[in-house]
Amino acid sequence: MFRTKYSGKNSVIGVVIASVCILVYLGALVSVIVRINTSMEQYRLTAEREFYELADLASSAGVLSFMDETFIEYIQNALMASKTLEGVIISGPNGEYGFEKEPGRAFNWVNNSPRFRNRFDLSRQPLYLPLRIQGLRNVNIRAVAGALDYAELAVILRQAMILVASALALAFITLLMESTQKPKKAAYGMTPDKGDQEMLKKPQSVAGGSYSQRGHVVREENTENRLTEELHRCAAAGKDLTFMVMEYKASVVEEGFYARFAADAARFFSSRDFICEKGDRGISVICPGLSLEAGFLNADEFHTRVMGKYPGLFKSKTDLCMGLSACTERPVNAGRLMFEAEEALERAMMDPVSHIVAFKSDPEKFKAFMDSRG
């Protein structure tokens, strides 16, 4: 598994800019909510004021001529001049009379009588007053207003979008700048320190001078030599090393599968110089700088990827088994490490449940064992 590591400076800048962008997004959201709420409240106050003005006009005009052409023209002109009101209903002795700013927007007509429509963009604000017109009784006026000032809403949303777009542009520019930086690649899910980097920079020689024809990785007979080389390098750098062996159980697979399987391992574990052939259905993996615990996690991750990539071949987790062992502060040689990993693999192959088995040794007991053997 590979992870990319950037310089500390770039990481800090990225975190700061990400935090700024998040604050801008939250600020824009809060600002929109507050400003829309304030706009709606102001719109309701304006609607109430305009309704009272229209009611006064209706009372004054009604004294002279209620519901004649002049009265109707006064009311319609006042409604058209209103910023908030969408419809007016005046009830009188002879029935109900409706006035609309936009035909069909505010009313439904039932038996030739206007009824306010129930629309989401019309306010539920109660606008009702009795009209005092001399000589007439039971005269009242009702109105319905719009719910929002859409012109102001457009301004609010436009300004919020400018803030969000600016934050997105800043984030994109930062991402673009960081992507141009050459990342330092760390193998096996670990971030290499200076010693690891120097070790990985050294040319990886392949004993025998060539890769295998079948898997295009290290030949099986050169596994111990390659493991010995890496053990020496890790011992000199004071690093751990994990050795893993894996084998799939399917005996009949499509042509070329083994080479693809070995290539998958080479991509995942950094280089084909760390991958060795093992029998007809297996490979060995050398993981310098990796502890047993980290090796187990990487093995499990690789196992999951292979299972997902080849579902037709690997139907059960135990169709691909792995065995691991690590130096763990022991002066162990390549032969011993290979033996321990093979033992762990054999246990995994026989276990109906566990697909990965790790050989974990006790450094003190191992030392005592080696001392006992001279």
TILUM-521706 format. One record per residue (C-alpha): x, y, z; residue in one letter; residue number from 1. Coordinates in nm, 2 decimals. Each point is the difference from the previous one (the first is absolute). Example, Ala and Ser with C-alpha at 12.3 -4.5 7.8 and 13.67 -1.06 7.14 Angstrom:
2
<X 1.23; Y -0.45; Z 0.78; resn A; resi 1>
<X 0.14; Y 0.34; Z -0.07; resn S; resi 2>
***
This chain:
374
<X 0.00; Y 0.00; Z 0.00; resn M; resi 1>
<X 0.13; Y 0.34; Z -0.09; resn F; resi 2>
<X -0.06; Y 0.33; Z 0.17; resn R; resi 3>
<X 0.12; Y 0.34; Z -0.11; resn T; resi 4>
<X 0.18; Y 0.23; Z 0.24; resn K; resi 5>
<X 0.04; Y 0.37; Z -0.07; resn Y; resi 6>
<X 0.22; Y 0.24; Z 0.18; resn S; resi 7>
<X -0.11; Y 0.13; Z 0.34; resn G; resi 8>
<X -0.03; Y 0.35; Z -0.14; resn K; resi 9>
<X -0.24; Y -0.10; Z -0.27; resn N; resi 10>
<X -0.20; Y -0.21; Z 0.24; resn S; resi 11>
<X -0.05; Y 0.30; Z 0.24; resn V; resi 12>
<X -0.10; Y 0.23; Z -0.28; resn I; resi 13>
<X -0.25; Y -0.26; Z -0.13; resn G; resi 14>
<X -0.15; Y -0.04; Z 0.35; resn V; resi 15>
<X -0.03; Y 0.38; Z 0.04; resn V; resi 16>
<X -0.16; Y 0.05; Z -0.34; resn I; resi 17>
<X -0.24; Y -0.29; Z 0.06; resn A; resi 18>
<X -0.10; Y 0.15; Z 0.33; resn S; resi 19>
<X -0.05; Y 0.34; Z -0.16; resn V; resi 20>
<X -0.22; Y -0.15; Z -0.28; resn C; resi 21>
<X -0.21; Y -0.19; Z 0.26; resn I; resi 22>
<X -0.05; Y 0.32; Z 0.20; resn L; resi 23>
<X -0.10; Y 0.19; Z -0.32; resn V; resi 24>
<X -0.25; Y -0.28; Z -0.09; resn Y; resi 25>
<X -0.15; Y 0.01; Z 0.35; resn L; resi 26>
<X 0.00; Y 0.38; Z 0.00; resn G; resi 27>
<X -0.17; Y 0.02; Z -0.34; resn A; resi 28>
<X -0.27; Y -0.25; Z 0.12; resn L; resi 29>
<X -0.07; Y 0.18; Z 0.32; resn V; resi 30>
<X 0.00; Y 0.34; Z -0.18; resn S; resi 31>
<X -0.26; Y -0.13; Z -0.25; resn V; resi 32>
<X -0.22; Y -0.14; Z 0.27; resn I; resi 33>
<X 0.01; Y 0.32; Z 0.21; resn V; resi 34>
<X -0.04; Y 0.24; Z -0.30; resn R; resi 35>
<X -0.29; Y -0.20; Z -0.15; resn I; resi 36>
<X -0.18; Y -0.01; Z 0.34; resn N; resi 37>
<X 0.06; Y 0.38; Z 0.04; resn T; resi 38>
<X -0.12; Y 0.06; Z -0.35; resn S; resi 39>
<X -0.32; Y -0.20; Z 0.06; resn M; resi 40>
<X -0.07; Y 0.19; Z 0.32; resn E; resi 41>
<X 0.05; Y 0.34; Z -0.17; resn Q; resi 42>
<X -0.22; Y -0.12; Z -0.29; resn Y; resi 43>
<X -0.28; Y -0.09; Z 0.24; resn R; resi 44>
<X 0.02; Y 0.35; Z 0.16; resn L; resi 45>
<X -0.02; Y 0.16; Z -0.34; resn T; resi 46>
<X -0.29; Y -0.21; Z -0.10; resn A; resi 47>
<X -0.19; Y 0.10; Z 0.32; resn E; resi 48>
<X 0.07; Y 0.37; Z -0.07; resn R; resi 49>
<X -0.11; Y -0.02; Z -0.36; resn E; resi 50>
<X -0.32; Y -0.19; Z 0.10; resn F; resi 51>
<X -0.10; Y 0.27; Z 0.24; resn Y; resi 52>
<X 0.07; Y 0.27; Z -0.26; resn E; resi 53>
<X -0.22; Y -0.19; Z -0.25; resn L; resi 54>
<X -0.28; Y -0.05; Z 0.26; resn A; resi 55>
<X 0.01; Y 0.38; Z 0.07; resn D; resi 56>
<X -0.03; Y 0.07; Z -0.37; resn L; resi 57>
<X -0.29; Y -0.24; Z -0.04; resn A; resi 58>
<X -0.18; Y 0.16; Z 0.29; resn S; resi 59>
<X 0.05; Y 0.35; Z -0.14; resn S; resi 60>
<X -0.10; Y -0.10; Z -0.35; resn A; resi 61>
<X -0.29; Y -0.21; Z 0.11; resn G; resi 62>
<X -0.17; Y 0.30; Z 0.17; resn V; resi 63>
<X -0.04; Y 0.16; Z -0.34; resn L; resi 64>
<X -0.06; Y -0.30; Z -0.23; resn S; resi 65>
<X 0.03; Y -0.36; Z 0.13; resn F; resi 66>
<X 0.08; Y -0.25; Z -0.27; resn M; resi 67>
<X -0.06; Y 0.22; Z -0.29; resn D; resi 68>
<X 0.26; Y 0.04; Z -0.28; resn E; resi 69>
<X 0.18; Y 0.28; Z 0.18; resn T; resi 70>
<X 0.03; Y -0.20; Z 0.32; resn F; resi 71>
<X 0.11; Y -0.31; Z -0.18; resn I; resi 72>
<X 0.27; Y 0.20; Z -0.19; resn E; resi 73>
<X 0.13; Y 0.15; Z 0.33; resn Y; resi 74>
<X 0.03; Y -0.34; Z 0.17; resn I; resi 75>
<X 0.16; Y -0.17; Z -0.31; resn Q; resi 76>
<X 0.26; Y 0.29; Z -0.04; resn N; resi 77>
<X 0.08; Y -0.01; Z 0.37; resn A; resi 78>
<X 0.05; Y -0.38; Z -0.02; resn L; resi 79>
<X 0.23; Y 0.03; Z -0.31; resn M; resi 80>
<X 0.21; Y 0.27; Z 0.18; resn A; resi 81>
<X 0.04; Y -0.23; Z 0.30; resn S; resi 82>
<X 0.33; Y -0.17; Z 0.05; resn K; resi 83>
<X -0.12; Y -0.30; Z 0.21; resn T; resi 84>
<X -0.38; Y -0.05; Z -0.05; resn L; resi 85>
<X -0.10; Y -0.25; Z -0.27; resn E; resi 86>
<X -0.38; Y -0.01; Z 0.04; resn G; resi 87>
<X -0.29; Y 0.18; Z 0.17; resn V; resi 88>
<X -0.35; Y -0.11; Z 0.08; resn I; resi 89>
<X -0.27; Y 0.25; Z 0.10; resn I; resi 90>
<X -0.32; Y -0.14; Z 0.15; resn S; resi 91>
<X -0.32; Y 0.21; Z -0.02; resn G; resi 92>
<X -0.38; Y -0.03; Z 0.02; resn P; resi 93>
<X -0.01; Y -0.12; Z -0.36; resn N; resi 94>
<X 0.28; Y -0.26; Z 0.02; resn G; resi 95>
<X 0.38; Y -0.03; Z -0.03; resn E; resi 96>
<X 0.22; Y 0.18; Z -0.24; resn Y; resi 97>
<X 0.35; Y -0.10; Z -0.08; resn G; resi 98>
<X 0.30; Y 0.19; Z -0.13; resn F; resi 99>
<X 0.33; Y -0.16; Z -0.11; resn E; resi 100>
<X 0.33; Y 0.14; Z -0.09; resn K; resi 101>
<X 0.06; Y -0.30; Z -0.23; resn E; resi 102>
<X -0.31; Y -0.19; Z -0.13; resn P; resi 103>
<X -0.01; Y -0.36; Z 0.14; resn G; resi 104>
<X 0.28; Y 0.05; Z 0.25; resn R; resi 105>
<X -0.19; Y 0.09; Z 0.32; resn A; resi 106>
<X -0.35; Y -0.14; Z -0.06; resn F; resi 107>
<X -0.20; Y -0.31; Z -0.07; resn N; resi 108>
<X -0.36; Y 0.08; Z -0.10; resn W; resi 109>
<X -0.27; Y -0.21; Z 0.16; resn V; resi 110>
<X -0.36; Y 0.07; Z -0.11; resn N; resi 111>
<X 0.11; Y 0.34; Z -0.13; resn N; resi 112>
<X 0.15; Y 0.09; Z 0.33; resn S; resi 113>
<X 0.38; Y 0.06; Z 0.05; resn P; resi 114>
<X 0.19; Y -0.22; Z 0.25; resn R; resi 115>
<X 0.36; Y 0.04; Z 0.08; resn F; resi 116>
<X 0.22; Y -0.27; Z -0.13; resn R; resi 117>
<X 0.22; Y -0.21; Z 0.23; resn N; resi 118>
<X 0.35; Y 0.05; Z -0.16; resn R; resi 119>
<X 0.35; Y -0.03; Z 0.16; resn F; resi 120>
<X 0.09; Y 0.34; Z -0.14; resn D; resi 121>
<X -0.29; Y 0.17; Z 0.16; resn L; resi 122>
<X 0.02; Y 0.11; Z 0.36; resn S; resi 123>
<X -0.23; Y -0.13; Z 0.27; resn R; resi 124>
<X 0.00; Y 0.34; Z 0.16; resn Q; resi 125>
<X -0.36; Y 0.10; Z 0.11; resn P; resi 126>
<X -0.10; Y 0.32; Z -0.17; resn L; resi 127>
<X -0.36; Y 0.08; Z 0.08; resn Y; resi 128>
<X -0.19; Y 0.32; Z 0.09; resn L; resi 129>
<X -0.36; Y 0.12; Z 0.01; resn P; resi 130>
<X -0.07; Y 0.30; Z -0.22; resn L; resi 131>
<X -0.20; Y 0.29; Z 0.14; resn R; resi 132>
<X -0.21; Y 0.13; Z -0.28; resn I; resi 133>
<X -0.30; Y 0.21; Z 0.07; resn Q; resi 134>
<X -0.33; Y -0.16; Z -0.09; resn G; resi 135>
<X 0.16; Y -0.35; Z -0.04; resn L; resi 136>
<X 0.03; Y -0.28; Z 0.25; resn R; resi 137>
<X 0.21; Y -0.32; Z 0.01; resn N; resi 138>
<X 0.26; Y 0.14; Z -0.23; resn V; resi 139>
<X 0.36; Y -0.13; Z 0.05; resn N; resi 140>
<X 0.32; Y -0.04; Z -0.19; resn I; resi 141>
<X 0.25; Y -0.29; Z -0.01; resn R; resi 142>
<X 0.33; Y -0.03; Z -0.17; resn A; resi 143>
<X 0.28; Y -0.25; Z -0.07; resn V; resi 144>
<X 0.36; Y 0.10; Z -0.03; resn A; resi 145>
<X 0.30; Y -0.18; Z -0.15; resn G; resi 146>
<X 0.23; Y -0.19; Z 0.23; resn A; resi 147>
<X 0.33; Y 0.13; Z -0.12; resn L; resi 148>
<X 0.17; Y 0.29; Z -0.17; resn D; resi 149>
<X 0.15; Y -0.19; Z -0.28; resn Y; resi 150>
<X 0.22; Y 0.28; Z -0.12; resn A; resi 151>
<X 0.16; Y 0.03; Z 0.34; resn E; resi 152>
<X 0.02; Y -0.38; Z 0.02; resn L; resi 153>
<X 0.19; Y -0.01; Z -0.32; resn A; resi 154>
<X 0.25; Y 0.25; Z 0.13; resn V; resi 155>
<X 0.05; Y -0.20; Z 0.32; resn I; resi 156>
<X 0.06; Y -0.32; Z -0.18; resn L; resi 157>
<X 0.23; Y 0.17; Z -0.26; resn R; resi 158>
<X 0.22; Y 0.14; Z 0.28; resn Q; resi 159>
<X 0.01; Y -0.33; Z 0.18; resn A; resi 160>
<X 0.10; Y -0.18; Z -0.33; resn M; resi 161>
<X 0.28; Y 0.25; Z -0.05; resn I; resi 162>
<X 0.14; Y -0.09; Z 0.35; resn L; resi 163>
<X -0.03; Y -0.37; Z -0.06; resn V; resi 164>
<X 0.15; Y 0.03; Z -0.35; resn A; resi 165>
<X 0.29; Y 0.20; Z 0.14; resn S; resi 166>
<X 0.06; Y -0.27; Z 0.26; resn A; resi 167>
<X -0.02; Y -0.28; Z -0.26; resn L; resi 168>
<X 0.24; Y 0.19; Z -0.23; resn A; resi 169>
<X 0.25; Y 0.04; Z 0.29; resn L; resi 170>
<X -0.03; Y -0.37; Z 0.09; resn A; resi 171>
<X 0.05; Y -0.10; Z -0.37; resn F; resi 172>
<X 0.30; Y 0.23; Z -0.04; resn I; resi 173>
<X 0.16; Y -0.15; Z 0.32; resn T; resi 174>
<X -0.07; Y -0.35; Z -0.12; resn L; resi 175>
<X 0.15; Y 0.08; Z -0.33; resn L; resi 176>
<X 0.31; Y 0.15; Z 0.16; resn M; resi 177>
<X 0.05; Y -0.30; Z 0.23; resn E; resi 178>
<X -0.05; Y -0.25; Z -0.29; resn S; resi 179>
<X 0.29; Y 0.16; Z -0.18; resn T; resi 180>
<X 0.22; Y -0.08; Z 0.29; resn Q; resi 181>
<X 0.18; Y -0.33; Z -0.04; resn K; resi 182>
<X -0.12; Y -0.24; Z 0.27; resn P; resi 183>
<X 0.22; Y -0.22; Z 0.20; resn K; resi 184>
<X -0.13; Y -0.35; Z -0.03; resn K; resi 185>
<X 0.00; Y -0.24; Z 0.30; resn A; resi 186>
<X -0.04; Y -0.37; Z -0.03; resn A; resi 187>
<X -0.21; Y -0.23; Z 0.20; resn Y; resi 188>
<X -0.22; Y 0.27; Z 0.15; resn G; resi 189>
<X 0.29; Y 0.15; Z 0.20; resn M; resi 190>
<X 0.15; Y 0.34; Z -0.03; resn T; resi 191>
<X 0.38; Y -0.05; Z -0.05; resn P; resi 192>
<X 0.25; Y 0.19; Z 0.21; resn D; resi 193>
<X 0.34; Y 0.10; Z -0.14; resn K; resi 194>
<X 0.14; Y -0.34; Z 0.07; resn G; resi 195>
<X -0.28; Y -0.18; Z -0.18; resn D; resi 196>
<X 0.03; Y 0.23; Z -0.30; resn Q; resi 197>
<X 0.37; Y -0.06; Z -0.03; resn E; resi 198>
<X -0.06; Y -0.37; Z 0.02; resn M; resi 199>
<X -0.27; Y 0.01; Z -0.27; resn L; resi 200>
<X 0.21; Y 0.22; Z -0.23; resn K; resi 201>
<X 0.27; Y -0.27; Z -0.02; resn K; resi 202>
<X -0.01; Y -0.20; Z -0.32; resn P; resi 203>
<X -0.18; Y -0.32; Z 0.06; resn Q; resi 204>
<X 0.21; Y -0.27; Z -0.16; resn S; resi 205>
<X -0.16; Y -0.33; Z -0.10; resn V; resi 206>
<X 0.21; Y -0.31; Z 0.07; resn A; resi 207>
<X 0.04; Y -0.19; Z -0.32; resn G; resi 208>
<X -0.02; Y 0.31; Z -0.21; resn G; resi 209>
<X -0.35; Y -0.04; Z -0.14; resn S; resi 210>
<X -0.37; Y -0.03; Z 0.08; resn Y; resi 211>
<X -0.20; Y -0.32; Z -0.05; resn S; resi 212>
<X -0.17; Y -0.06; Z -0.33; resn Q; resi 213>
<X -0.33; Y -0.11; Z 0.16; resn R; resi 214>
<X -0.07; Y 0.28; Z 0.25; resn G; resi 215>
<X 0.26; Y 0.26; Z -0.10; resn H; resi 216>
<X 0.11; Y 0.02; Z 0.37; resn V; resi 217>
<X 0.30; Y -0.14; Z 0.19; resn V; resi 218>
<X 0.07; Y -0.37; Z -0.07; resn R; resi 219>
<X -0.10; Y -0.24; Z 0.28; resn E; resi 220>
<X 0.35; Y -0.14; Z 0.03; resn E; resi 221>
<X 0.13; Y 0.36; Z 0.08; resn N; resi 222>
<X -0.25; Y 0.07; Z 0.28; resn T; resi 223>
<X 0.24; Y -0.08; Z 0.28; resn E; resi 224>
<X 0.27; Y 0.22; Z -0.15; resn N; resi 225>
<X -0.23; Y 0.29; Z -0.05; resn R; resi 226>
<X -0.13; Y -0.03; Z 0.35; resn L; resi 227>
<X 0.35; Y -0.02; Z 0.14; resn T; resi 228>
<X 0.09; Y 0.32; Z -0.18; resn E; resi 229>
<X -0.29; Y 0.19; Z 0.14; resn E; resi 230>
<X 0.05; Y -0.14; Z 0.35; resn L; resi 231>
<X 0.36; Y 0.14; Z 0.00; resn H; resi 232>
<X -0.13; Y 0.34; Z -0.11; resn R; resi 233>
<X -0.27; Y 0.01; Z 0.26; resn C; resi 234>
<X 0.24; Y -0.12; Z 0.27; resn A; resi 235>
<X 0.25; Y 0.28; Z -0.09; resn A; resi 236>
<X -0.28; Y 0.26; Z 0.01; resn A; resi 237>
<X -0.15; Y -0.14; Z 0.32; resn G; resi 238>
<X -0.33; Y -0.08; Z -0.18; resn K; resi 239>
<X -0.24; Y -0.29; Z 0.02; resn D; resi 240>
<X -0.09; Y -0.22; Z -0.29; resn L; resi 241>
<X -0.30; Y -0.22; Z -0.07; resn T; resi 242>
<X 0.00; Y -0.30; Z -0.23; resn F; resi 243>
<X -0.33; Y -0.13; Z -0.13; resn M; resi 244>
<X -0.09; Y -0.30; Z -0.22; resn V; resi 245>
<X -0.34; Y -0.04; Z -0.17; resn M; resi 246>
<X -0.17; Y -0.27; Z -0.20; resn E; resi 247>
<X -0.33; Y -0.04; Z -0.18; resn Y; resi 248>
<X -0.18; Y -0.33; Z 0.01; resn K; resi 249>
<X -0.15; Y -0.01; Z -0.35; resn A; resi 250>
<X 0.19; Y -0.24; Z -0.21; resn S; resi 251>
<X -0.16; Y 0.09; Z -0.34; resn V; resi 252>
<X 0.01; Y 0.37; Z -0.09; resn V; resi 253>
<X -0.01; Y 0.19; Z -0.33; resn E; resi 254>
<X 0.32; Y 0.04; Z -0.19; resn E; resi 255>
<X 0.22; Y 0.29; Z 0.11; resn G; resi 256>
<X -0.17; Y 0.04; Z 0.34; resn F; resi 257>
<X 0.32; Y -0.07; Z 0.20; resn Y; resi 258>
<X 0.18; Y 0.28; Z -0.18; resn A; resi 259>
<X -0.29; Y 0.24; Z 0.08; resn R; resi 260>
<X 0.00; Y -0.12; Z 0.36; resn F; resi 261>
<X 0.37; Y 0.06; Z 0.04; resn A; resi 262>
<X -0.03; Y 0.34; Z -0.17; resn A; resi 263>
<X -0.28; Y 0.10; Z 0.24; resn D; resi 264>
<X 0.23; Y -0.09; Z 0.29; resn A; resi 265>
<X 0.29; Y 0.20; Z -0.15; resn A; resi 266>
<X -0.22; Y 0.31; Z -0.04; resn R; resi 267>
<X -0.13; Y -0.03; Z 0.35; resn F; resi 268>
<X 0.33; Y -0.08; Z 0.18; resn F; resi 269>
<X 0.21; Y 0.26; Z -0.18; resn S; resi 270>
<X 0.21; Y -0.20; Z -0.25; resn S; resi 271>
<X 0.03; Y -0.33; Z -0.17; resn R; resi 272>
<X 0.35; Y -0.02; Z 0.16; resn D; resi 273>
<X -0.17; Y -0.09; Z 0.32; resn F; resi 274>
<X -0.23; Y -0.27; Z -0.15; resn I; resi 275>
<X 0.12; Y -0.35; Z -0.05; resn C; resi 276>
<X -0.16; Y -0.30; Z -0.17; resn E; resi 277>
<X -0.11; Y -0.28; Z 0.23; resn K; resi 278>
<X -0.11; Y -0.33; Z -0.15; resn G; resi 279>
<X -0.28; Y -0.02; Z -0.26; resn D; resi 280>
<X -0.26; Y 0.21; Z 0.19; resn R; resi 281>
<X 0.19; Y 0.22; Z 0.24; resn G; resi 282>
<X 0.23; Y 0.30; Z 0.05; resn I; resi 283>
<X 0.23; Y 0.12; Z 0.27; resn S; resi 284>
<X 0.02; Y 0.37; Z 0.10; resn V; resi 285>
<X 0.29; Y 0.17; Z 0.18; resn I; resi 286>
<X -0.11; Y 0.31; Z 0.19; resn C; resi 287>
<X 0.30; Y 0.20; Z 0.13; resn P; resi 288>
<X -0.07; Y 0.25; Z 0.27; resn G; resi 289>
<X -0.33; Y -0.16; Z 0.09; resn L; resi 290>
<X -0.09; Y -0.14; Z 0.34; resn S; resi 291>
<X -0.21; Y -0.32; Z 0.04; resn L; resi 292>
<X -0.31; Y 0.20; Z 0.10; resn E; resi 293>
<X 0.03; Y 0.24; Z -0.29; resn A; resi 294>
<X 0.07; Y -0.30; Z -0.23; resn G; resi 295>
<X -0.32; Y -0.17; Z 0.11; resn F; resi 296>
<X -0.20; Y 0.31; Z -0.08; resn L; resi 297>
<X 0.16; Y 0.03; Z -0.34; resn N; resi 298>
<X -0.05; Y -0.37; Z -0.07; resn A; resi 299>
<X -0.37; Y 0.03; Z 0.09; resn D; resi 300>
<X -0.04; Y 0.30; Z -0.23; resn E; resi 301>
<X 0.16; Y -0.17; Z -0.29; resn F; resi 302>
<X -0.21; Y -0.31; Z 0.07; resn H; resi 303>
<X -0.32; Y 0.22; Z -0.02; resn T; resi 304>
<X 0.11; Y 0.16; Z -0.32; resn R; resi 305>
<X 0.07; Y -0.34; Z -0.17; resn V; resi 306>
<X -0.33; Y -0.14; Z 0.12; resn M; resi 307>
<X -0.18; Y 0.30; Z -0.15; resn G; resi 308>
<X 0.19; Y -0.01; Z -0.33; resn K; resi 309>
<X -0.04; Y -0.37; Z -0.07; resn Y; resi 310>
<X -0.34; Y -0.10; Z 0.15; resn P; resi 311>
<X -0.04; Y -0.29; Z -0.25; resn G; resi 312>
<X 0.32; Y -0.16; Z 0.13; resn L; resi 313>
<X -0.01; Y 0.08; Z 0.37; resn F; resi 314>
<X -0.34; Y -0.07; Z 0.14; resn K; resi 315>
<X 0.10; Y -0.06; Z 0.36; resn S; resi 316>
<X 0.26; Y 0.19; Z 0.20; resn K; resi 317>
<X 0.19; Y -0.32; Z 0.06; resn T; resi 318>
<X 0.04; Y -0.05; Z -0.37; resn D; resi 319>
<X 0.31; Y 0.23; Z 0.04; resn L; resi 320>
<X 0.21; Y -0.07; Z 0.31; resn C; resi 321>
<X 0.30; Y 0.19; Z 0.14; resn M; resi 322>
<X 0.27; Y -0.07; Z 0.26; resn G; resi 323>
<X 0.22; Y 0.27; Z 0.16; resn L; resi 324>
<X 0.30; Y 0.03; Z 0.22; resn S; resi 325>
<X 0.23; Y 0.29; Z 0.10; resn A; resi 326>
<X 0.34; Y 0.06; Z 0.14; resn C; resi 327>
<X -0.14; Y 0.17; Z 0.32; resn T; resi 328>
<X 0.34; Y 0.10; Z 0.15; resn E; resi 329>
<X 0.14; Y -0.34; Z -0.06; resn R; resi 330>
<X 0.33; Y -0.09; Z -0.18; resn P; resi 331>
<X -0.19; Y -0.23; Z -0.22; resn V; resi 332>
<X 0.13; Y -0.13; Z -0.34; resn N; resi 333>
<X -0.19; Y -0.03; Z -0.33; resn A; resi 334>
<X -0.04; Y -0.38; Z 0.03; resn G; resi 335>
<X -0.16; Y 0.03; Z 0.35; resn R; resi 336>
<X -0.24; Y 0.28; Z -0.11; resn L; resi 337>
<X -0.11; Y -0.20; Z -0.31; resn M; resi 338>
<X -0.06; Y -0.31; Z 0.21; resn F; resi 339>
<X -0.22; Y 0.20; Z 0.25; resn E; resi 340>
<X -0.20; Y 0.16; Z -0.28; resn A; resi 341>
<X -0.05; Y -0.34; Z -0.17; resn E; resi 342>
<X -0.12; Y -0.15; Z 0.33; resn E; resi 343>
<X -0.25; Y 0.29; Z 0.04; resn A; resi 344>
<X -0.12; Y -0.05; Z -0.36; resn L; resi 345>
<X -0.05; Y -0.37; Z 0.06; resn E; resi 346>
<X -0.22; Y 0.07; Z 0.30; resn R; resi 347>
<X -0.20; Y 0.25; Z -0.20; resn A; resi 348>
<X -0.05; Y -0.25; Z -0.28; resn M; resi 349>
<X -0.14; Y -0.25; Z 0.24; resn M; resi 350>
<X -0.21; Y 0.25; Z 0.20; resn D; resi 351>
<X -0.37; Y 0.01; Z -0.12; resn P; resi 352>
<X -0.04; Y 0.36; Z 0.12; resn V; resi 353>
<X 0.33; Y 0.19; Z 0.03; resn S; resi 354>
<X 0.15; Y 0.10; Z -0.33; resn H; resi 355>
<X 0.30; Y 0.18; Z 0.14; resn I; resi 356>
<X 0.23; Y -0.14; Z 0.28; resn V; resi 357>
<X 0.29; Y 0.18; Z 0.14; resn A; resi 358>
<X 0.29; Y -0.16; Z 0.18; resn F; resi 359>
<X 0.08; Y 0.21; Z 0.30; resn K; resi 360>
<X 0.31; Y -0.08; Z 0.19; resn S; resi 361>
<X 0.13; Y 0.11; Z 0.34; resn D; resi 362>
<X 0.34; Y 0.16; Z -0.05; resn P; resi 363>
<X 0.12; Y -0.12; Z 0.35; resn E; resi 364>
<X -0.11; Y -0.36; Z -0.05; resn K; resi 365>
<X 0.15; Y 0.00; Z -0.35; resn F; resi 366>
<X 0.33; Y 0.12; Z 0.14; resn K; resi 367>
<X -0.01; Y -0.27; Z 0.27; resn A; resi 368>
<X -0.08; Y -0.26; Z -0.27; resn F; resi 369>
<X 0.30; Y 0.12; Z -0.21; resn M; resi 370>
<X 0.23; Y 0.00; Z 0.30; resn D; resi 371>
<X -0.10; Y -0.35; Z 0.08; resn S; resi 372>
<X 0.10; Y -0.11; Z -0.35; resn R; resi 373>
<X 0.34; Y 0.18; Z 0.03; resn G; resi 374>
***
